[in-house]
Amino acid sequence: MKILIATSRFKDLAGSEITVFEYAEEFKRQGNEVYIASFEKTSLLEKECESAGVSVSTFYDEILINTVWDVIWVLHAPAYYALFARLDYQAKKVVFSSLSHFEPLESPPVEVREIDCFTANSVENERFFCEKFPGYSARVSVLPNSIPDSFWAVEPTEIEDNKLIIVSNHLPDEVLQLAERLRNNKWHVDIFGVGYLHRKVSANDMVNYRACISIGKTVQYALGLKIPVFCYDRFGGPGWITPENVELAAEYNFSGRCSNLKKSAEELEACFINDAIPDTITLQYLFNYAKSNFSLSINLSKVLSSIDASNESTILPNVTLKNILAKHLDVFLRDQKRQLEFQDAWITESQRRSNVEAQLLEVHEAWQIEKKRSHDYPNIEELKAVNANLKEQIVQQNNIIEVYASKLEKYSKYIIFAKKIRSSKKLYRISKIAKRFIVLIHKVKK
């Protein structure tokens, strides 16, 4: 079969992108010709797609537009409108998947070309879907986050005690604090997600860890690898997945919303003592449960086999149209709200920076004043050194004065003596010498 998987975005390592890739990889493994299309072509998962033999393109690719597809599998209403309201794609069957009940882009579209089957990723999402879009309720089924076949056969090579993997793009503070507390208690902790190790998590990445903290599809991965998994994130969570809570947690897509229980870092740390971590018997039970419920190959095949052959158009009841359009409006309102939040954040940050700059100027001015004061008034040691030097110079000058004063006194005696002997010639010479010394002494004193 020729299968096109269409998504509005294929540019981040988020849940929808990874789901799209795993669907494409599995369909290709089953022998189908598979393309991924989105509004823009990116290098995201480029190596993985090439390795799987999956082509990635944009909706405006003429080759894709002119192909008659056996199945077009759509995620996100804008992608559906691009394919069927603007570009006239041709498909024998159309599937629309919703991966969230609260994300507006995951709400179903108003049908332009009839959708043969809808899927929701959890019982929680399915309930919401049927309540809000009753015109589609007869065509929706649960397709849970599922585990690629490559996970089932991976065996650990060496499991290290006290080695933990955390997978999340939105870590709450208490989990970050828990990571530091465990590190201080001789645990090795690795974090995968935005701001940390930012790449797609594989089975080989996870298999040798003693335990895992995550939500969503990573929980299923851990169950398939027989790793104890602690279900906890921004919604809180039930903690360790066990035979007693696995069905309820799965009903809420392992999001943590099954309990909404928040804990402190200290309380979370208490859950990581050895006797609290699920043992091998528990892990084997959970593995069997996952094998029965979360096999990607089996679950995708079930969806394809359930597609109704009828392509007759359906008139939607007003409540369905109203709720669909309201959800689509939420996309605009959400973006508008984000713009306002960004503006407020920008203003707040600008004010904060202005305050910081004012504080820095005050510090700089105080520093300049202190620098000038230090220059005008050296420290005590410098003053002592200057005073000692001045004293030494004064002593030297006084010694010179004493020498010349002594000589002056000597020559003054000569003058007195000369007057007595009335030798005018000698008197003249001596008086000149005396005057010269008097001038010299005045200069020294100055």
Secondary structure in CASP SS format (residue, H / E / C, confidence):
PFRMAT SS
TARGET T0000
AUTHOR 0000-0000-0000
METHOD secondary structure of the structure
MODEL  1
M C 1.00
K E 1.00
I E 1.00
L E 1.00
I E 1.00
A E 1.00
T E 1.00
S C 1.00
R C 1.00
F C 1.00
K C 1.00
D C 1.00
L C 1.00
A C 1.00
G H 1.00
S H 1.00
E H 1.00
I H 1.00
T H 1.00
V H 1.00
F H 1.00
E H 1.00
Y H 1.00
A H 1.00
E H 1.00
E H 1.00
F H 1.00
K H 1.00
R H 1.00
Q C 1.00
G C 1.00
N C 1.00
E E 1.00
V E 1.00
Y E 1.00
I E 1.00
A E 1.00
S E 1.00
F C 1.00
E C 1.00
K C 1.00
T C 1.00
S C 1.00
L C 1.00
L C 1.00
E H 1.00
K H 1.00
E H 1.00
C H 1.00
E H 1.00
S H 1.00
A H 1.00
G C 1.00
V C 1.00
S E 1.00
V E 1.00
S E 1.00
T E 1.00
F C 1.00
Y C 1.00
D C 1.00
E H 1.00
I H 1.00
L H 1.00
I H 1.00
N C 1.00
T C 1.00
V E 1.00
W E 1.00
D E 1.00
V E 1.00
I E 1.00
W E 1.00
V E 1.00
L E 1.00
H C 1.00
A H 1.00
P H 1.00
A H 1.00
Y H 1.00
Y H 1.00
A H 1.00
L H 1.00
F H 1.00
A H 1.00
R H 1.00
L C 1.00
D C 1.00
Y C 1.00
Q E 1.00
A E 1.00
K E 1.00
K E 1.00
V E 1.00
V E 1.00
F E 1.00
S E 1.00
S E 1.00
L C 1.00
S C 1.00
H C 1.00
F C 1.00
E C 1.00
P H 1.00
L H 1.00
E H 1.00
S C 1.00
P C 1.00
P C 1.00
V C 1.00
E C 1.00
V C 1.00
R C 1.00
E C 1.00
I C 1.00
D C 1.00
C E 1.00
F E 1.00
T E 1.00
A E 1.00
N C 1.00
S C 1.00
V H 1.00
E H 1.00
N H 1.00
E H 1.00
R H 1.00
F H 1.00
F H 1.00
C H 1.00
E H 1.00
K H 1.00
F C 1.00
P H 1.00
G H 1.00
Y H 1.00
S H 1.00
A H 1.00
R H 1.00
V E 1.00
S E 1.00
V E 1.00
L C 1.00
P C 1.00
N C 1.00
S C 1.00
I E 1.00
P C 1.00
D H 1.00
S H 1.00
F H 1.00
W H 1.00
A C 1.00
V C 1.00
E C 1.00
P C 1.00
T C 1.00
E C 1.00
I C 1.00
E C 1.00
D C 1.00
N C 1.00
K E 1.00
L E 1.00
I E 1.00
I E 1.00
V E 1.00
S C 1.00
N C 1.00
H C 1.00
L C 1.00
P C 1.00
D H 1.00
E H 1.00
V H 1.00
L H 1.00
Q H 1.00
L H 1.00
A H 1.00
E H 1.00
R H 1.00
L H 1.00
R H 1.00
N H 1.00
N C 1.00
K C 1.00
W C 1.00
H E 1.00
V E 1.00
D E 1.00
I E 1.00
F E 1.00
G C 1.00
V C 1.00
G C 1.00
Y C 1.00
L E 1.00
H C 1.00
R C 1.00
K C 1.00
V C 1.00
S C 1.00
A H 1.00
N H 1.00
D H 1.00
M H 1.00
V C 1.00
N C 1.00
Y C 1.00
R C 1.00
A E 1.00
C E 1.00
I E 1.00
S E 1.00
I C 1.00
G C 1.00
K H 1.00
T H 1.00
V H 1.00
Q H 1.00
Y H 1.00
A H 1.00
L H 1.00
G H 1.00
L C 1.00
K C 1.00
I C 1.00
P C 1.00
V E 1.00
F E 1.00
C E 1.00
Y E 1.00
D E 1.00
R C 1.00
F C 1.00
G E 1.00
G E 1.00
P E 1.00
G E 1.00
W E 1.00
I C 1.00
T C 1.00
P C 1.00
E C 1.00
N C 1.00
V H 1.00
E H 1.00
L H 1.00
A H 1.00
A H 1.00
E H 1.00
Y C 1.00
N C 1.00
F C 1.00
S C 1.00
G C 1.00
R C 1.00
C C 1.00
S C 1.00
N C 1.00
L C 1.00
K C 1.00
K C 1.00
S C 1.00
A H 1.00
E H 1.00
E H 1.00
L H 1.00
E H 1.00
A H 1.00
C C 1.00
F C 1.00
I C 1.00
N H 1.00
D H 1.00
A H 1.00
I C 1.00
P C 1.00
D C 1.00
T H 1.00
I H 1.00
T H 1.00
L H 1.00
Q H 1.00
Y H 1.00
L H 1.00
F H 1.00
N H 1.00
Y H 1.00
A H 1.00
K H 1.00
S H 1.00
N H 1.00
F C 1.00
S E 1.00
L H 1.00
S H 1.00
I H 1.00
N H 1.00
L H 1.00
S H 1.00
K H 1.00
V H 1.00
L H 1.00
S H 1.00
S H 1.00
I C 1.00
D C 1.00
A C 1.00
S C 1.00
N C 1.00
E C 1.00
S C 1.00
T C 1.00
I C 1.00
L C 1.00
P C 1.00
N H 1.00
V H 1.00
T H 1.00
L H 1.00
K H 1.00
N H 1.00
I H 1.00
L H 1.00
A H 1.00
K H 1.00
H H 1.00
L H 1.00
D H 1.00
V H 1.00
F H 1.00
L H 1.00
R H 1.00
D H 1.00
Q H 1.00
K H 1.00
R H 1.00
Q H 1.00
L H 1.00
E H 1.00
F H 1.00
Q H 1.00
D H 1.00
A H 1.00
W H 1.00
I H 1.00
T H 1.00
E H 1.00
S H 1.00
Q H 1.00
R H 1.00
R H 1.00
S H 1.00
N H 1.00
V H 1.00
E H 1.00
A H 1.00
Q H 1.00
L H 1.00
L H 1.00
E H 1.00
V H 1.00
H H 1.00
E H 1.00
A H 1.00
W H 1.00
Q H 1.00
I H 1.00
E H 1.00
K H 1.00
K H 1.00
R H 1.00
S H 1.00
H H 1.00
D H 1.00
Y C 1.00
P C 1.00
N C 1.00
I H 1.00
E H 1.00
E H 1.00
L H 1.00
K H 1.00
A H 1.00
V H 1.00
N H 1.00
A H 1.00
N H 1.00
L H 1.00
K H 1.00
E H 1.00
Q H 1.00
I H 1.00
V H 1.00
Q H 1.00
Q H 1.00
N H 1.00
N H 1.00
I H 1.00
I H 1.00
E H 1.00
V H 1.00
Y H 1.00
A H 1.00
S H 1.00
K H 1.00
L H 1.00
E H 1.00
K H 1.00
Y H 1.00
S H 1.00
K H 1.00
Y H 1.00
I H 1.00
I H 1.00
F H 1.00
A H 1.00
K H 1.00
K H 1.00
I H 1.00
R C 1.00
S C 1.00
S H 1.00
K H 1.00
K H 1.00
L H 1.00
Y H 1.00
R H 1.00
I H 1.00
S H 1.00
K H 1.00
I H 1.00
A H 1.00
K H 1.00
R H 1.00
F H 1.00
I H 1.00
V H 1.00
L H 1.00
I H 1.00
H H 1.00
K H 1.00
V H 1.00
K H 1.00
K C 1.00
END
